[in-house]
Amino acid sequence: MARGDFPPLRKGRTMAQAARVRRDTTKMTDTWDGQLLWYARAVQKMQGRQESDPTSWLWQANIHGEKAETPGPNPEWNNCPHGGWFFLPWHRAYILCFEDIVRDVIQNELGGPDDWALPYWNYTRVTNGDPDSPESQECRRLPSAFRSPDWPDGAGNNPLFLAEPDRSPGAALGASIGWAEVNPYKAMQAARFTGVSQFGSEYTDSHLLHSNGQSGLLEMQPHNLIHGYVGGVMSQFFSPRDPIFWLHHANIDRLWAAWIAANSAHKNPTNEDWLGFTHTFRNAQGNQVTFKSEDLQSEEALGYVYESLTDGVGLKPPERLVAMLAAGVAPPPPEQVAATSGPTELGPDTVTVPLVPEPGARAEALPEAASPQTPNRAVLTMDGVRADTPPQTNYRVFVGARPDHEEDLDPEGPYFIGHVHFFGAVGANTHHHGGGGLTFTFDITEHLTELRQQGVWDGEGIPPVVVTPAPLGPPPPDADGEALGLAAVPTPPPDSRPRIGSVSLNTT
């Protein structure tokens, strides 16, 4: 358990009785459900505290990442691990201590209940088996209490609300993120916690990684893509300044618990480098408390449970979808088939990446990789993915699609291979955490094989690589039932300049 006085368990009660219940916002029938209203009041209190107070809103956000371009000297700040196997335990301890602070404010300053628990935003929930149903789309909208500038009595200054540019206009107006961006099926079906294209991470370093471009399946989707959808503050490493951050991470934490609960073969790491790693945070009294990763494997042992570990755990996509490797830097391949000669600028429109055949590359290299009779692989790598300011959208990647045919740009169709996002690669973040941007690697071997079998690609030349912004679903109707006008495709701000530094197609 945590060292020190955290978490408190009530005497004379069993663990199950003592556990606080984290509830699903998508099941709350009242916009200002009590758990959300108490949360908003506590957020306002915390925002009024000095940044030097460890229980203040800004101190807690700074633990994850400072807003300043040049990080300050506080060793407790700028510690968020991304792209490594400590991502899940670190964030579990982080939101647990934050929850402790919020509950203390609610109980001792606001006169509220002593069993308050952090709600979770279940954007992965499907209500009736159809992810495109209105009810399912409603789950994928930013909860309404976060979209209104007003408190329940109509007074302004709701601390849960952020306006553009601190949130993307689509999220702020209640447009829903696409199911293709949040479906956690691949992550939830992963057999192992660590390894290439596995649940937690490929990287097993003995220290915290502050975004090296590598993500485990759960971190990649839905975690990173939700950060990109909400946009603004959430798309940068000071994302905990947005109150929705904590509900988002509660859902990611829930999906970790659900992955363990779903299959007895699903195990957390047993390596001592993981089990014995120490995470340090602040409790409600402002004192340091420490956890080892081994202390953080059971949410119930930490004093809380989730309303459900079965709602919103993913739906099986069409068989034809090609699995994507976790984003990361691949080892140098033995043969480069084609590459770009410079950056590819992205925007609101579909872009065909200008791949140029590599001089001297064997014409048969790509067809060999697309043949089931050979062990060769085809790998598409996108390096230097970054933006100057939040682009307010994620992007989908297709291979073989015709850019002027909308039906080819269906994420459940045969051309879709995965996503790129900008979380951790916006402006100063690229200096804080990893330098020149993110790298995404896609194994497209089976994808090319299928295109050839379908007669879409005859093995000659390079199939087009197409990148398009992820469209949003419709916003909810206004009070009169009229649909709000909103472009289906987000438009990145002019100063954003989302771009891909280079793209290469290799065989190995």
LINPEPE-V174576 format. One record per residue. RES is the residue in three letters. OMEGA is omega in degrees with one decimal (999 if undefined). NEAR is the number of other C-alpha atoms within 12 Angstrom. Layout:
res = {RES	RES}
omega = {OMEGA	OMEGA}
near = {NEAR	NEAR}
//
This chain:
res = {MET	ALA	ARG	GLY	ASP	PHE	PRO	PRO	LEU	ARG	LYS	GLY	ARG	THR	MET	ALA	GLN	ALA	ALA	ARG	VAL	ARG	ARG	ASP	THR	THR	LYS	MET	THR	ASP	THR	TRP	ASP	GLY	GLN	LEU	LEU	TRP	TYR	ALA	ARG	ALA	VAL	GLN	LYS	MET	GLN	GLY	ARG	GLN	GLU	SER	ASP	PRO	THR	SER	TRP	LEU	TRP	GLN	ALA	ASN	ILE	HIS	GLY	GLU	LYS	ALA	GLU	THR	PRO	GLY	PRO	ASN	PRO	GLU	TRP	ASN	ASN	CYS	PRO	HIS	GLY	GLY	TRP	PHE	PHE	LEU	PRO	TRP	HIS	ARG	ALA	TYR	ILE	LEU	CYS	PHE	GLU	ASP	ILE	VAL	ARG	ASP	VAL	ILE	GLN	ASN	GLU	LEU	GLY	GLY	PRO	ASP	ASP	TRP	ALA	LEU	PRO	TYR	TRP	ASN	TYR	THR	ARG	VAL	THR	ASN	GLY	ASP	PRO	ASP	SER	PRO	GLU	SER	GLN	GLU	CYS	ARG	ARG	LEU	PRO	SER	ALA	PHE	ARG	SER	PRO	ASP	TRP	PRO	ASP	GLY	ALA	GLY	ASN	ASN	PRO	LEU	PHE	LEU	ALA	GLU	PRO	ASP	ARG	SER	PRO	GLY	ALA	ALA	LEU	GLY	ALA	SER	ILE	GLY	TRP	ALA	GLU	VAL	ASN	PRO	TYR	LYS	ALA	MET	GLN	ALA	ALA	ARG	PHE	THR	GLY	VAL	SER	GLN	PHE	GLY	SER	GLU	TYR	THR	ASP	SER	HIS	LEU	LEU	HIS	SER	ASN	GLY	GLN	SER	GLY	LEU	LEU	GLU	MET	GLN	PRO	HIS	ASN	LEU	ILE	HIS	GLY	TYR	VAL	GLY	GLY	VAL	MET	SER	GLN	PHE	PHE	SER	PRO	ARG	ASP	PRO	ILE	PHE	TRP	LEU	HIS	HIS	ALA	ASN	ILE	ASP	ARG	LEU	TRP	ALA	ALA	TRP	ILE	ALA	ALA	ASN	SER	ALA	HIS	LYS	ASN	PRO	THR	ASN	GLU	ASP	TRP	LEU	GLY	PHE	THR	HIS	THR	PHE	ARG	ASN	ALA	GLN	GLY	ASN	GLN	VAL	THR	PHE	LYS	SER	GLU	ASP	LEU	GLN	SER	GLU	GLU	ALA	LEU	GLY	TYR	VAL	TYR	GLU	SER	LEU	THR	ASP	GLY	VAL	GLY	LEU	LYS	PRO	PRO	GLU	ARG	LEU	VAL	ALA	MET	LEU	ALA	ALA	GLY	VAL	ALA	PRO	PRO	PRO	PRO	GLU	GLN	VAL	ALA	ALA	THR	SER	GLY	PRO	THR	GLU	LEU	GLY	PRO	ASP	THR	VAL	THR	VAL	PRO	LEU	VAL	PRO	GLU	PRO	GLY	ALA	ARG	ALA	GLU	ALA	LEU	PRO	GLU	ALA	ALA	SER	PRO	GLN	THR	PRO	ASN	ARG	ALA	VAL	LEU	THR	MET	ASP	GLY	VAL	ARG	ALA	ASP	THR	PRO	PRO	GLN	THR	ASN	TYR	ARG	VAL	PHE	VAL	GLY	ALA	ARG	PRO	ASP	HIS	GLU	GLU	ASP	LEU	ASP	PRO	GLU	GLY	PRO	TYR	PHE	ILE	GLY	HIS	VAL	HIS	PHE	PHE	GLY	ALA	VAL	GLY	ALA	ASN	THR	HIS	HIS	HIS	GLY	GLY	GLY	GLY	LEU	THR	PHE	THR	PHE	ASP	ILE	THR	GLU	HIS	LEU	THR	GLU	LEU	ARG	GLN	GLN	GLY	VAL	TRP	ASP	GLY	GLU	GLY	ILE	PRO	PRO	VAL	VAL	VAL	THR	PRO	ALA	PRO	LEU	GLY	PRO	PRO	PRO	PRO	ASP	ALA	ASP	GLY	GLU	ALA	LEU	GLY	LEU	ALA	ALA	VAL	PRO	THR	PRO	PRO	PRO	ASP	SER	ARG	PRO	ARG	ILE	GLY	SER	VAL	SER	LEU	ASN	THR	THR}
omega = {178.1	177.2	179.3	-170.7	-174.8	-5.1	179.7	173.0	-174.9	-178.0	174.7	179.3	176.7	179.2	-178.1	179.4	-176.6	-173.3	174.7	-175.0	171.4	-172.0	-177.1	180.0	-177.4	176.2	179.9	-175.5	-179.4	177.3	180.0	171.7	-175.6	-178.8	178.7	-179.1	176.6	178.8	-179.0	179.6	179.3	177.4	179.6	177.1	-178.3	178.8	178.6	-179.0	178.5	-179.8	-179.4	177.6	-178.3	178.9	-179.9	179.6	-176.0	177.4	-177.9	177.5	-177.6	174.6	179.4	179.4	177.8	176.7	-177.1	179.3	176.5	-176.9	178.2	-173.4	-175.8	-177.0	179.4	-178.6	177.6	-175.3	-175.0	176.0	175.8	179.1	178.1	-173.7	175.0	-178.4	-175.3	179.9	179.7	-179.0	175.8	178.7	-178.7	-177.7	176.7	179.6	174.7	178.4	178.7	179.0	179.9	-179.3	178.2	176.9	-178.7	-175.1	-168.4	178.6	-176.5	178.4	-178.3	-175.9	-179.6	-178.4	178.7	178.0	-178.1	175.8	175.0	179.1	-173.3	177.9	177.6	-176.1	172.3	-169.2	-172.8	-180.0	-177.9	-177.9	179.9	179.1	178.7	-179.4	178.9	177.4	178.9	178.1	-175.8	171.5	171.2	-178.5	-169.6	178.6	179.3	-177.4	-176.9	176.3	-172.6	168.7	-179.7	-178.5	178.4	177.2	-177.0	176.9	172.5	-175.4	177.5	-175.0	169.7	-179.8	173.7	10.4	-178.9	166.8	177.2	-179.5	179.7	179.3	-177.2	-179.3	175.9	172.2	-175.9	173.1	-177.4	178.2	-179.9	-179.7	-174.9	-176.4	-175.8	-171.2	-177.0	179.7	-175.0	177.7	-179.9	-175.6	-172.9	177.3	-177.4	179.9	178.9	-179.0	176.8	-168.1	-170.2	-177.2	168.8	-174.2	-178.3	179.0	-178.4	177.8	-179.7	175.4	-178.0	177.2	174.5	-179.3	-177.9	179.1	167.2	-174.1	-179.3	178.7	179.6	-176.8	17.7	-169.7	-174.6	-175.8	173.5	176.2	179.5	179.9	179.7	172.0	178.5	179.1	-175.3	-178.1	-178.9	-173.4	169.7	-177.2	178.5	173.4	174.0	-177.2	179.8	179.7	-172.0	177.0	174.4	-177.7	172.3	178.3	176.2	176.8	178.2	179.9	172.4	177.9	-179.3	178.3	178.3	-175.3	-171.8	-171.7	-178.7	178.4	178.9	-175.1	169.7	179.1	177.1	179.7	-177.4	177.5	177.8	-176.5	-173.1	-177.8	-175.5	177.2	-175.3	179.6	178.5	178.7	-174.6	178.0	-179.1	-178.9	176.0	172.9	-177.1	176.1	163.0	-179.8	179.6	177.4	-167.5	-174.8	-178.3	179.0	-178.9	177.3	178.7	172.3	178.7	173.8	178.0	178.9	178.0	172.3	-179.1	175.9	173.9	178.5	171.2	174.2	-178.9	178.2	177.1	-177.0	-173.3	179.9	-178.8	178.6	-180.0	173.1	175.0	-179.8	179.6	-178.6	-179.6	174.6	-177.6	-178.8	-176.8	-176.2	177.7	-176.1	-177.7	-179.9	173.0	178.9	179.4	-179.1	173.8	-179.6	178.8	-179.7	-178.3	-174.5	175.0	-177.7	171.0	-176.8	-176.7	177.8	-179.7	178.8	-179.6	178.2	178.7	179.0	-179.7	-179.9	-177.5	-175.1	-178.6	176.1	177.5	179.8	-179.1	179.8	177.9	-176.9	-179.4	177.8	-175.3	178.1	173.8	-174.3	175.5	-177.1	176.4	-177.9	173.3	177.2	-176.2	177.0	179.9	173.0	-177.3	-179.2	176.0	177.2	166.6	-179.7	175.6	-177.9	179.8	174.3	179.9	-178.5	172.9	-171.8	-178.7	177.9	-175.2	-178.3	178.3	-174.6	177.3	-179.0	173.6	179.1	-172.1	-174.1	-175.3	177.8	178.2	-173.9	161.2	-179.3	-174.9	-179.8	-177.5	-178.2	-179.3	173.9	-175.8	179.8	-177.9	175.8	179.7	-165.2	167.1	170.6	-164.3	179.5	-176.0	176.2	177.9	-178.7	-178.5	171.4	-174.3	-175.9	-178.8	178.0	179.2	178.4	-179.1	178.7	-179.9	179.6	-180.0	-178.7	178.9	179.4	-174.4	-179.6	179.2	175.1	-177.0	176.2	-178.5	173.7	-172.7	179.2	-178.1	176.5	-179.2	-179.9	177.9	174.6	-177.7	174.3	177.5	178.9	176.9	-175.1	179.6	179.2	179.8	179.3	176.5	178.6	178.4	178.8	-179.5	-178.7	179.4	177.9	179.0	176.7	-176.4	-177.9	-176.4	-178.7	173.3	-174.2	173.9	-176.2	179.0	176.9	178.3	176.0	-173.9	172.2	-178.0	999}
near = {26	29	21	17	20	31	36	26	23	17	9	9	12	13	21	19	18	23	27	32	27	36	31	35	40	36	27	25	16	16	22	26	23	25	34	41	31	35	41	36	31	38	39	27	26	35	29	18	19	15	20	20	23	31	37	31	35	33	35	47	40	35	40	42	39	34	29	20	19	17	24	18	12	18	17	26	31	35	35	43	39	44	44	42	44	46	46	44	41	40	42	41	42	39	43	43	41	46	45	40	40	44	38	33	35	33	22	18	19	22	15	22	20	26	28	31	40	45	45	44	43	48	50	48	40	30	26	16	19	18	31	24	20	22	22	30	35	35	39	45	40	44	42	36	37	37	34	27	22	22	26	22	12	10	11	14	21	30	33	39	31	32	25	21	24	31	39	38	35	43	44	35	36	35	37	44	46	41	40	42	43	47	38	42	31	38	42	40	31	30	24	30	38	34	24	33	34	37	45	47	41	35	35	31	23	18	23	29	28	36	45	38	43	42	51	44	49	52	47	46	45	45	45	46	40	51	47	47	54	52	46	42	39	45	44	51	47	40	41	37	35	35	47	46	42	40	41	41	42	41	46	46	43	48	45	43	35	35	37	31	23	22	17	12	14	25	25	34	29	19	18	16	19	35	24	21	27	27	37	31	43	36	36	31	24	23	20	21	29	29	35	26	32	31	29	40	33	28	35	26	24	31	34	36	32	35	29	26	31	25	31	39	37	34	27	21	24	17	15	22	29	31	30	35	38	43	45	38	29	28	13	15	20	18	28	30	36	34	31	27	17	19	24	31	31	38	31	28	23	31	29	27	37	25	31	24	27	21	12	13	21	21	21	20	33	39	35	27	33	33	25	18	12	18	16	27	32	37	40	46	43	41	37	37	42	44	42	31	35	46	49	50	49	49	46	36	46	44	47	36	36	26	25	15	13	16	16	26	32	30	34	25	27	35	40	39	40	48	41	50	53	52	55	50	43	44	35	30	40	30	25	33	36	30	23	29	39	43	40	40	40	41	36	40	36	35	41	46	35	29	32	26	18	16	13	22	25	21	25	21	21	32	36	33	40	36	43	41	39	44	33	36	36	31	33	32	17	13	8	8	9	11	17	19	17	23	21	23	29	36	31	35	24	17	19	27	29	41	42	37	28	31	38	39	43	38	36	26}
//
